[in-house]
């Protein structure tokens, strides 16, 4: 009888760990959120690069115009 009760108690203790274990879905949701945030950051960085390249093209155009007209101001 003691052995049976001890076995049942031991099985209960061993199964409690698996009941309390995290299922891992939260980690996957968190990973997806991080990936989405990374994509948004990359999109913002690309937009900033396009803006900077546009500014550079504008500055080069002005420089070429001023150089052609010998405007050194």
N, CA, C and O atoms as a CHARMM CRD file, in Angstrom:
* protein
*
  292
    1    1 UNK  N      0.81800  -1.18400   0.00000 PROA 1      0.00000
    2    1 UNK  CA     0.00000   0.00000   0.00000 PROA 1      0.00000
    3    1 UNK  C      0.87100   1.26100   0.00000 PROA 1      0.00000
    4    1 UNK  O      0.59400   2.21800  -0.72300 PROA 1      0.00000
    5    2 UNK  N      1.92800   1.24900   0.82100 PROA 2      0.00000
    6    2 UNK  CA     2.82000   2.40500   0.86100 PROA 2      0.00000
    7    2 UNK  C      3.49200   2.58700  -0.49500 PROA 2      0.00000
    8    2 UNK  O      3.65400   3.70400  -0.98600 PROA 2      0.00000
    9    3 UNK  N      3.87300   1.46900  -1.07900 PROA 3      0.00000
   10    3 UNK  CA     4.54500   1.53600  -2.37500 PROA 3      0.00000
   11    3 UNK  C      3.59600   2.09500  -3.43800 PROA 3      0.00000
   12    3 UNK  O      4.04100   2.86500  -4.28900 PROA 3      0.00000
   13    4 UNK  N      2.35800   1.75400  -3.42600 PROA 4      0.00000
   14    4 UNK  CA     1.37000   2.24200  -4.38100 PROA 4      0.00000
   15    4 UNK  C      1.13900   3.74000  -4.19200 PROA 4      0.00000
   16    4 UNK  O      1.11200   4.50200  -5.15800 PROA 4      0.00000
   17    5 UNK  N      0.97400   4.14600  -2.94600 PROA 5      0.00000
   18    5 UNK  CA     0.77500   5.57600  -2.68200 PROA 5      0.00000
   19    5 UNK  C      2.01900   6.38100  -3.07000 PROA 5      0.00000
   20    5 UNK  O      1.91200   7.47300  -3.62800 PROA 5      0.00000
   21    6 UNK  N      3.18300   5.83800  -2.77300 PROA 6      0.00000
   22    6 UNK  CA     4.43600   6.50600  -3.14100 PROA 6      0.00000
   23    6 UNK  C      4.54600   6.60000  -4.66600 PROA 6      0.00000
   24    6 UNK  O      4.98200   7.62900  -5.18300 PROA 6      0.00000
   25    7 UNK  N      4.16500   5.55900  -5.38600 PROA 7      0.00000
   26    7 UNK  CA     4.18600   5.56100  -6.85000 PROA 7      0.00000
   27    7 UNK  C      3.23800   6.59900  -7.42700 PROA 7      0.00000
   28    7 UNK  O      3.58600   7.31700  -8.36500 PROA 7      0.00000
   29    8 UNK  N      2.04300   6.67600  -6.86500 PROA 8      0.00000
   30    8 UNK  CA     1.06300   7.66400  -7.33800 PROA 8      0.00000
   31    8 UNK  C      1.56400   9.08000  -7.05100 PROA 8      0.00000
   32    8 UNK  O      1.44400   9.97200  -7.89100 PROA 8      0.00000
   33    9 UNK  N      2.12000   9.27400  -5.87000 PROA 9      0.00000
   34    9 UNK  CA     2.66500  10.58600  -5.50400 PROA 9      0.00000
   35    9 UNK  C      3.82100  10.95800  -6.42500 PROA 9      0.00000
   36    9 UNK  O      3.92100  12.09700  -6.88200 PROA 9      0.00000
   37   10 UNK  N      4.68800   9.99300  -6.69000 PROA 10     0.00000
   38   10 UNK  CA     5.82900  10.23400  -7.56800 PROA 10     0.00000
   39   10 UNK  C      5.35600  10.57300  -8.98700 PROA 10     0.00000
   40   10 UNK  O      5.90300  11.47600  -9.62000 PROA 10     0.00000
   41   11 UNK  N      4.36800   9.87100  -9.47700 PROA 11     0.00000
   42   11 UNK  CA     3.81600  10.15500 -10.81000 PROA 11     0.00000
   43   11 UNK  C      3.19900  11.56500 -10.84400 PROA 11     0.00000
   44   11 UNK  O      3.32200  12.27900 -11.83900 PROA 11     0.00000
   45   12 UNK  N      2.54500  11.94900  -9.76000 PROA 12     0.00000
   46   12 UNK  CA     1.95300  13.28400  -9.68800 PROA 12     0.00000
   47   12 UNK  C      3.01800  14.36800  -9.72300 PROA 12     0.00000
   48   12 UNK  O      2.86000  15.38000 -10.40600 PROA 12     0.00000
   49   13 UNK  N      4.10300  14.15400  -8.98600 PROA 13     0.00000
   50   13 UNK  CA     5.19300  15.13700  -8.95700 PROA 13     0.00000
   51   13 UNK  C      5.85700  15.21800 -10.32100 PROA 13     0.00000
   52   13 UNK  O      6.18500  16.30900 -10.78700 PROA 13     0.00000
   53   14 UNK  N      6.05800  14.08200 -10.96000 PROA 14     0.00000
   54   14 UNK  CA     6.71400  14.06900 -12.27100 PROA 14     0.00000
   55   14 UNK  C      5.83600  14.71600 -13.34200 PROA 14     0.00000
   56   14 UNK  O      6.35100  15.38500 -14.23800 PROA 14     0.00000
   57   15 UNK  N      4.53800  14.52900 -13.26100 PROA 15     0.00000
   58   15 UNK  CA     3.65800  15.11000 -14.26900 PROA 15     0.00000
   59   15 UNK  C      3.43700  16.60300 -14.03200 PROA 15     0.00000
   60   15 UNK  O      3.08100  17.32100 -14.96600 PROA 15     0.00000
   61   16 UNK  N      3.63700  17.08200 -12.82100 PROA 16     0.00000
   62   16 UNK  CA     3.44200  18.50100 -12.51900 PROA 16     0.00000
   63   16 UNK  C      4.44300  19.35300 -13.29800 PROA 16     0.00000
   64   16 UNK  O      4.11600  20.46100 -13.72200 PROA 16     0.00000
   65   17 UNK  N      5.64400  18.84700 -13.48300 PROA 17     0.00000
   66   17 UNK  CA     6.64000  19.59600 -14.24500 PROA 17     0.00000
   67   17 UNK  C      6.21900  19.80200 -15.69000 PROA 17     0.00000
   68   17 UNK  O      6.40900  20.88000 -16.25400 PROA 17     0.00000
   69   18 UNK  N      5.65000  18.77100 -16.28000 PROA 18     0.00000
   70   18 UNK  CA     5.21700  18.91800 -17.67000 PROA 18     0.00000
   71   18 UNK  C      3.97300  19.80100 -17.77100 PROA 18     0.00000
   72   18 UNK  O      3.77700  20.45600 -18.79500 PROA 18     0.00000
   73   19 UNK  N      3.15200  19.83700 -16.76600 PROA 19     0.00000
   74   19 UNK  CA     1.98300  20.71500 -16.79200 PROA 19     0.00000
   75   19 UNK  C      2.38600  22.17700 -16.69600 PROA 19     0.00000
   76   19 UNK  O      1.73600  23.04900 -17.27200 PROA 19     0.00000
   77   20 UNK  N      3.45100  22.43600 -15.97300 PROA 20     0.00000
   78   20 UNK  CA     3.89200  23.81500 -15.77900 PROA 20     0.00000
   79   20 UNK  C      4.83100  24.28100 -16.88600 PROA 20     0.00000
   80   20 UNK  O      5.19200  25.45600 -16.94600 PROA 20     0.00000
   81   21 UNK  N      5.22400  23.36000 -17.75800 PROA 21     0.00000
   82   21 UNK  CA     6.15500  23.73100 -18.82400 PROA 21     0.00000
   83   21 UNK  C      5.46800  24.67100 -19.80800 PROA 21     0.00000
   84   21 UNK  O      4.26800  24.56500 -20.05700 PROA 21     0.00000
   85   22 UNK  N      6.23700  25.57100 -20.34800 PROA 22     0.00000
   86   22 UNK  CA     5.69300  26.52000 -21.31100 PROA 22     0.00000
   87   22 UNK  C      5.55000  25.81900 -22.65200 PROA 22     0.00000
   88   22 UNK  O      6.39800  25.01700 -23.04100 PROA 22     0.00000
   89   23 UNK  N      4.47000  26.12900 -23.35000 PROA 23     0.00000
   90   23 UNK  CA     4.21500  25.43400 -24.60500 PROA 23     0.00000
   91   23 UNK  C      5.03100  25.97500 -25.76800 PROA 23     0.00000
   92   23 UNK  O      5.07700  25.34000 -26.82100 PROA 23     0.00000
   93   24 UNK  N      5.66500  27.10300 -25.61900 PROA 24     0.00000
   94   24 UNK  CA     6.53200  27.63500 -26.65000 PROA 24     0.00000
   95   24 UNK  C      5.83300  28.54600 -27.65100 PROA 24     0.00000
   96   24 UNK  O      6.50300  29.19200 -28.45700 PROA 24     0.00000
   97   25 UNK  N      4.51500  28.61300 -27.62200 PROA 25     0.00000
   98   25 UNK  CA     3.81700  29.48400 -28.56500 PROA 25     0.00000
   99   25 UNK  C      4.15600  30.94600 -28.33600 PROA 25     0.00000
  100   25 UNK  O      4.24900  31.71800 -29.29100 PROA 25     0.00000
  101   26 UNK  N      4.34000  31.33100 -27.09600 PROA 26     0.00000
  102   26 UNK  CA     4.67700  32.72600 -26.81000 PROA 26     0.00000
  103   26 UNK  C      6.00300  33.09400 -27.43600 PROA 26     0.00000
  104   26 UNK  O      6.17300  34.19900 -27.95100 PROA 26     0.00000
  105   27 UNK  N      6.94000  32.16700 -27.38800 PROA 27     0.00000
  106   27 UNK  CA     8.24600  32.44000 -27.98100 PROA 27     0.00000
  107   27 UNK  C      8.10200  32.64500 -29.49300 PROA 27     0.00000
  108   27 UNK  O      8.75000  33.52000 -30.06500 PROA 27     0.00000
  109   28 UNK  N      7.26300  31.84800 -30.12900 PROA 28     0.00000
  110   28 UNK  CA     7.07600  31.99400 -31.57100 PROA 28     0.00000
  111   28 UNK  C      6.39500  33.31400 -31.90300 PROA 28     0.00000
  112   28 UNK  O      6.74900  33.96200 -32.88800 PROA 28     0.00000
  113   29 UNK  N      5.41400  33.72400 -31.08500 PROA 29     0.00000
  114   29 UNK  CA     4.74800  35.00900 -31.31000 PROA 29     0.00000
  115   29 UNK  C      5.74700  36.14400 -31.13800 PROA 29     0.00000
  116   29 UNK  O      5.74400  37.11300 -31.89700 PROA 29     0.00000
  117   30 UNK  N      6.58900  36.01300 -30.14300 PROA 30     0.00000
  118   30 UNK  CA     7.61100  37.04100 -29.90300 PROA 30     0.00000
  119   30 UNK  C      8.58700  37.10100 -31.07400 PROA 30     0.00000
  120   30 UNK  O      8.98500  38.18800 -31.49400 PROA 30     0.00000
  121   31 UNK  N      8.97400  35.94700 -31.60300 PROA 31     0.00000
  122   31 UNK  CA     9.87400  35.91700 -32.75800 PROA 31     0.00000
  123   31 UNK  C      9.23300  36.59600 -33.95900 PROA 31     0.00000
  124   31 UNK  O      9.88500  37.36800 -34.66300 PROA 31     0.00000
  125   32 UNK  N      7.95300  36.30800 -34.19400 PROA 32     0.00000
  126   32 UNK  CA     7.25700  36.93800 -35.31800 PROA 32     0.00000
  127   32 UNK  C      7.18800  38.44600 -35.13700 PROA 32     0.00000
  128   32 UNK  O      7.35400  39.20300 -36.09300 PROA 32     0.00000
  129   33 UNK  N      6.94400  38.87600 -33.91000 PROA 33     0.00000
  130   33 UNK  CA     6.87900  40.31600 -33.63400 PROA 33     0.00000
  131   33 UNK  C      8.23600  40.96000 -33.91000 PROA 33     0.00000
  132   33 UNK  O      8.30200  42.04400 -34.48800 PROA 33     0.00000
  133   34 UNK  N      9.31100  40.30000 -33.50200 PROA 34     0.00000
  134   34 UNK  CA    10.64600  40.84500 -33.74300 PROA 34     0.00000
  135   34 UNK  C     10.96100  40.90700 -35.23000 PROA 34     0.00000
  136   34 UNK  O     11.55500  41.87600 -35.70100 PROA 34     0.00000
  137   35 UNK  N     10.56800  39.88100 -35.96500 PROA 35     0.00000
  138   35 UNK  CA    10.79900  39.87500 -37.40800 PROA 35     0.00000
  139   35 UNK  C     10.02900  41.01500 -38.06000 PROA 35     0.00000
  140   35 UNK  O     10.55700  41.70500 -38.93200 PROA 35     0.00000
  141   36 UNK  N      8.78100  41.21600 -37.64100 PROA 36     0.00000
  142   36 UNK  CA     7.96700  42.30000 -38.19400 PROA 36     0.00000
  143   36 UNK  C      8.60500  43.65400 -37.87900 PROA 36     0.00000
  144   36 UNK  O      8.65400  44.53900 -38.73300 PROA 36     0.00000
  145   37 UNK  N      9.09100  43.80400 -36.65200 PROA 37     0.00000
  146   37 UNK  CA     9.74100  45.06300 -36.28400 PROA 37     0.00000
  147   37 UNK  C     11.02300  45.26700 -37.09300 PROA 37     0.00000
  148   37 UNK  O     11.32800  46.38600 -37.50600 PROA 37     0.00000
  149   38 UNK  N     11.77000  44.18500 -37.31700 PROA 38     0.00000
  150   38 UNK  CA    12.98300  44.28800 -38.13300 PROA 38     0.00000
  151   38 UNK  C     12.64200  44.71900 -39.55400 PROA 38     0.00000
  152   38 UNK  O     13.33100  45.55700 -40.13500 PROA 38     0.00000
  153   39 UNK  N     11.58600  44.14800 -40.10700 PROA 39     0.00000
  154   39 UNK  CA    11.18100  44.53100 -41.47000 PROA 39     0.00000
  155   39 UNK  C     10.76600  45.98700 -41.52800 PROA 39     0.00000
  156   39 UNK  O     11.07400  46.68300 -42.49600 PROA 39     0.00000
  157   40 UNK  N     10.07400  46.45100 -40.50900 PROA 40     0.00000
  158   40 UNK  CA     9.66900  47.86400 -40.47300 PROA 40     0.00000
  159   40 UNK  C     10.89300  48.76800 -40.38100 PROA 40     0.00000
  160   40 UNK  O     10.95600  49.80100 -41.04700 PROA 40     0.00000
  161   41 UNK  N     11.86100  48.38300 -39.55800 PROA 41     0.00000
  162   41 UNK  CA    13.09200  49.17700 -39.44300 PROA 41     0.00000
  163   41 UNK  C     13.84800  49.20500 -40.76800 PROA 41     0.00000
  164   41 UNK  O     14.36800  50.24500 -41.17400 PROA 41     0.00000
  165   42 UNK  N     13.90500  48.05900 -41.43300 PROA 42     0.00000
  166   42 UNK  CA    14.59800  47.98900 -42.72000 PROA 42     0.00000
  167   42 UNK  C     13.89400  48.88000 -43.73700 PROA 42     0.00000
  168   42 UNK  O     14.55000  49.58000 -44.50700 PROA 42     0.00000
  169   43 UNK  N     12.57300  48.85800 -43.74500 PROA 43     0.00000
  170   43 UNK  CA    11.81100  49.70800 -44.67300 PROA 43     0.00000
  171   43 UNK  C     12.07900  51.18500 -44.39300 PROA 43     0.00000
  172   43 UNK  O     12.24600  51.97500 -45.32200 PROA 43     0.00000
  173   44 UNK  N     12.12000  51.56000 -43.10700 PROA 44     0.00000
  174   44 UNK  CA    12.42400  52.96100 -42.76300 PROA 44     0.00000
  175   44 UNK  C     13.84200  53.32600 -43.19100 PROA 44     0.00000
  176   44 UNK  O     14.07300  54.41800 -43.71200 PROA 44     0.00000
  177   45 UNK  N     14.78900  52.41900 -42.97300 PROA 45     0.00000
  178   45 UNK  CA    16.16900  52.68700 -43.37900 PROA 45     0.00000
  179   45 UNK  C     16.27100  52.86300 -44.88900 PROA 45     0.00000
  180   45 UNK  O     16.98500  53.74500 -45.36700 PROA 45     0.00000
  181   46 UNK  N     15.56100  52.02700 -45.63800 PROA 46     0.00000
  182   46 UNK  CA    15.58600  52.15300 -47.10200 PROA 46     0.00000
  183   46 UNK  C     14.98800  53.48400 -47.53900 PROA 46     0.00000
  184   46 UNK  O     15.49700  54.12300 -48.46100 PROA 46     0.00000
  185   47 UNK  N     13.91500  53.90200 -46.88300 PROA 47     0.00000
  186   47 UNK  CA    13.30000  55.19400 -47.21400 PROA 47     0.00000
  187   47 UNK  C     14.28100  56.33400 -46.92100 PROA 47     0.00000
  188   47 UNK  O     14.39900  57.27400 -47.70700 PROA 47     0.00000
  189   48 UNK  N     14.97600  56.24600 -45.79500 PROA 48     0.00000
  190   48 UNK  CA    15.97100  57.27200 -45.46200 PROA 48     0.00000
  191   48 UNK  C     17.09900  57.28700 -46.48300 PROA 48     0.00000
  192   48 UNK  O     17.57600  58.35600 -46.86400 PROA 48     0.00000
  193   49 UNK  N     17.53100  56.10500 -46.93200 PROA 49     0.00000
  194   49 UNK  CA    18.58300  56.04200 -47.94400 PROA 49     0.00000
  195   49 UNK  C     18.12300  56.67100 -49.25200 PROA 49     0.00000
  196   49 UNK  O     18.88000  57.40300 -49.89000 PROA 49     0.00000
  197   50 UNK  N     16.88300  56.39000 -49.65400 PROA 50     0.00000
  198   50 UNK  CA    16.36700  57.01100 -50.88100 PROA 50     0.00000
  199   50 UNK  C     16.34400  58.53300 -50.74400 PROA 50     0.00000
  200   50 UNK  O     16.69600  59.25500 -51.67600 PROA 50     0.00000
  201   51 UNK  N     15.92800  59.00500 -49.58000 PROA 51     0.00000
  202   51 UNK  CA    15.89400  60.45000 -49.32100 PROA 51     0.00000
  203   51 UNK  C     17.30600  61.03500 -49.38900 PROA 51     0.00000
  204   51 UNK  O     17.52100  62.07600 -50.00900 PROA 51     0.00000
  205   52 UNK  N     18.26100  60.36600 -48.75100 PROA 52     0.00000
  206   52 UNK  CA    19.64600  60.85400 -48.76400 PROA 52     0.00000
  207   52 UNK  C     20.22600  60.84700 -50.16700 PROA 52     0.00000
  208   52 UNK  O     20.94000  61.77400 -50.54900 PROA 52     0.00000
  209   53 UNK  N     19.92300  59.80200 -50.94500 PROA 53     0.00000
  210   53 UNK  CA    20.42800  59.75100 -52.32700 PROA 53     0.00000
  211   53 UNK  C     19.81400  60.86100 -53.16600 PROA 53     0.00000
  212   53 UNK  O     20.48900  61.45600 -54.00500 PROA 53     0.00000
  213   54 UNK  N     18.53000  61.14200 -52.94100 PROA 54     0.00000
  214   54 UNK  CA    17.88700  62.23500 -53.65200 PROA 54     0.00000
  215   54 UNK  C     18.56200  63.56000 -53.30900 PROA 54     0.00000
  216   54 UNK  O     18.80300  64.38400 -54.19100 PROA 54     0.00000
  217   55 UNK  N     18.86600  63.76700 -52.02400 PROA 55     0.00000
  218   55 UNK  CA    19.55900  64.99400 -51.60700 PROA 55     0.00000
  219   55 UNK  C     20.94600  65.08300 -52.23800 PROA 55     0.00000
  220   55 UNK  O     21.37400  66.16000 -52.65100 PROA 55     0.00000
  221   56 UNK  N     21.64400  63.95900 -52.31200 PROA 56     0.00000
  222   56 UNK  CA    22.97200  63.96600 -52.94000 PROA 56     0.00000
  223   56 UNK  C     22.88000  64.31100 -54.42300 PROA 56     0.00000
  224   56 UNK  O     23.68000  65.09600 -54.93100 PROA 56     0.00000
  225   57 UNK  N     21.90600  63.72700 -55.11600 PROA 57     0.00000
  226   57 UNK  CA    21.74200  64.05500 -56.53800 PROA 57     0.00000
  227   57 UNK  C     21.45100  65.53900 -56.71100 PROA 57     0.00000
  228   57 UNK  O     21.96700  66.17700 -57.62900 PROA 57     0.00000
  229   58 UNK  N     20.63100  66.08200 -55.83400 PROA 58     0.00000
  230   58 UNK  CA    20.31800  67.51200 -55.90500 PROA 58     0.00000
  231   58 UNK  C     21.56400  68.34800 -55.66900 PROA 58     0.00000
  232   58 UNK  O     21.81200  69.30500 -56.40300 PROA 58     0.00000
  233   59 UNK  N     22.34400  68.00900 -54.66800 PROA 59     0.00000
  234   59 UNK  CA    23.56600  68.76100 -54.37200 PROA 59     0.00000
  235   59 UNK  C     24.56200  68.66800 -55.52100 PROA 59     0.00000
  236   59 UNK  O     25.21400  69.65700 -55.85700 PROA 59     0.00000
  237   60 UNK  N     24.68400  67.49800 -56.12100 PROA 60     0.00000
  238   60 UNK  CA    25.61100  67.34300 -57.25400 PROA 60     0.00000
  239   60 UNK  C     25.15200  68.17300 -58.45200 PROA 60     0.00000
  240   60 UNK  O     25.96400  68.78600 -59.14500 PROA 60     0.00000
  241   61 UNK  N     23.83600  68.18200 -58.68400 PROA 61     0.00000
  242   61 UNK  CA    23.29900  68.99700 -59.76800 PROA 61     0.00000
  243   61 UNK  C     23.61800  70.47100 -59.52900 PROA 61     0.00000
  244   61 UNK  O     24.05200  71.16900 -60.44600 PROA 61     0.00000
  245   62 UNK  N     23.40400  70.94500 -58.30900 PROA 62     0.00000
  246   62 UNK  CA    23.72200  72.33900 -57.98400 PROA 62     0.00000
  247   62 UNK  C     25.21400  72.61300 -58.14600 PROA 62     0.00000
  248   62 UNK  O     25.60400  73.66100 -58.66100 PROA 62     0.00000
  249   63 UNK  N     26.04200  71.67800 -57.70900 PROA 63     0.00000
  250   63 UNK  CA    27.49000  71.85900 -57.82100 PROA 63     0.00000
  251   63 UNK  C     27.90000  71.96400 -59.28600 PROA 63     0.00000
  252   63 UNK  O     28.67700  72.84300 -59.66100 PROA 63     0.00000
  253   64 UNK  N     27.36800  71.05100 -60.11800 PROA 64     0.00000
  254   64 UNK  CA    27.72000  71.09000 -61.54500 PROA 64     0.00000
  255   64 UNK  C     27.25600  72.40200 -62.18400 PROA 64     0.00000
  256   64 UNK  O     27.97300  72.99000 -62.99400 PROA 64     0.00000
  257   65 UNK  N     26.07700  72.84700 -61.82300 PROA 65     0.00000
  258   65 UNK  CA    25.55300  74.11500 -62.34500 PROA 65     0.00000
  259   65 UNK  C     26.44600  75.27700 -61.90800 PROA 65     0.00000
  260   65 UNK  O     26.81800  76.11900 -62.72500 PROA 65     0.00000
  261   66 UNK  N     26.78400  75.32000 -60.63400 PROA 66     0.00000
  262   66 UNK  CA    27.63300  76.41000 -60.13000 PROA 66     0.00000
  263   66 UNK  C     29.03500  76.32900 -60.73600 PROA 66     0.00000
  264   66 UNK  O     29.63700  77.36100 -61.03100 PROA 66     0.00000
  265   67 UNK  N     29.54300  75.15500 -60.91800 PROA 67     0.00000
  266   67 UNK  CA    30.88000  74.99400 -61.49600 PROA 67     0.00000
  267   67 UNK  C     30.87900  75.46300 -62.96000 PROA 67     0.00000
  268   67 UNK  O     31.81400  76.12000 -63.41900 PROA 67     0.00000
  269   68 UNK  N     29.81600  75.11200 -63.67000 PROA 68     0.00000
  270   68 UNK  CA    29.70300  75.50700 -65.05700 PROA 68     0.00000
  271   68 UNK  C     29.62100  77.03100 -65.19700 PROA 68     0.00000
  272   68 UNK  O     30.21600  77.61300 -66.10400 PROA 68     0.00000
  273   69 UNK  N     28.87500  77.66700 -64.28400 PROA 69     0.00000
  274   69 UNK  CA    28.69900  79.12600 -64.32600 PROA 69     0.00000
  275   69 UNK  C     29.81000  79.86700 -63.59400 PROA 69     0.00000
  276   69 UNK  O     29.79700  81.09600 -63.51900 PROA 69     0.00000
  277   70 UNK  N     30.75200  79.13600 -63.06500 PROA 70     0.00000
  278   70 UNK  CA    31.87900  79.72000 -62.30300 PROA 70     0.00000
  279   70 UNK  C     31.37900  80.54700 -61.11700 PROA 70     0.00000
  280   70 UNK  O     31.92800  81.60500 -60.80700 PROA 70     0.00000
  281   71 UNK  N     30.35800  80.05900 -60.47800 PROA 71     0.00000
  282   71 UNK  CA    29.79400  80.72000 -59.30300 PROA 71     0.00000
  283   71 UNK  C     30.44300  80.07500 -58.08400 PROA 71     0.00000
  284   71 UNK  O     30.05300  78.97500 -57.69000 PROA 71     0.00000
  285   72 UNK  N     31.41400  80.73100 -57.48700 PROA 72     0.00000
  286   72 UNK  CA    32.19500  80.15900 -56.39000 PROA 72     0.00000
  287   72 UNK  C     31.65600  80.49300 -55.01200 PROA 72     0.00000
  288   72 UNK  O     32.27300  80.13600 -54.00800 PROA 72     0.00000
  289   73 UNK  N     30.52500  81.16500 -54.94300 PROA 73     0.00000
  290   73 UNK  CA    29.98000  81.50900 -53.64200 PROA 73     0.00000
  291   73 UNK  C     29.50900  80.28900 -52.90300 PROA 73     0.00000
  292   73 UNK  O     29.01700  80.39900 -51.78000 PROA 73     0.00000
